Amino acid sequence: MRMHRSVLKATSTRMMPRDKTLPKDLQLKKWKIYKGDKVIVTAGKDRGQTGTVAEVSRKTNSVYVRGLKLAFKNVPKTVESPTGKIQKEMAIHVSNLALVDPSTNQPTKVRVGLFTDPDTGVKEKRRYSASSGSVIHKVVDLSYQKSWKDGAFDTEPELVSKVTFQAVPGVPPFPEDVIREIQNRHKKLF
């Protein structure tokens, strides 16, 4: 069955390229590069340049780095792109990148070690630089919070903090038949 050209135009791959996912056995199981990390390109036309990771594509084993591997893409002319060309970042394979050591600003290999907090005893995995041994912290990206706006369906902060339930000692919060029904959820009700 042939599709009408208007339908094909709406699903154009020029704006949203097809997802070229790798088979499961070729996808990396363990990742050491995350969004917000500072990386250096070790191979390709941008070799030696540093940037921050904008996006990680685990299905294709590739990473998008802000301001690196820029290419012009032809798109339909719009108000945003009157010439019909836009410059966008292309994917860089993860093997062509190395994390930057925070203490020396040099590319480094990463090892993951278990860290136990001495005060609380909580165990967590941390990334360490193989060359200097310094900790490489994960960057928490909170830039999306700048664009948050309260909408019509959002609850007002005063109403959220208002106490609406006062517990009375000795009185259950639900009627007793509801409590019995919750307790006997998988049994026959009387």
Secondary structure, DSSP 8 states (H G I E B T S, - for coil): ----HHHHHHT-TTTS-------TTTS-SS----TT-EEEE-SSTTTT-EEEEEEEETTTTEEEETTSSEEEEE----SS-TTSEEEEE--EEGGGEEEE-TTT-SEE-EEEEEEE-TTT--EEEEEEETTT--EE------GGGGG----TTS--HHHHHS------TTS-SS-HHHHHHHHTTTS---
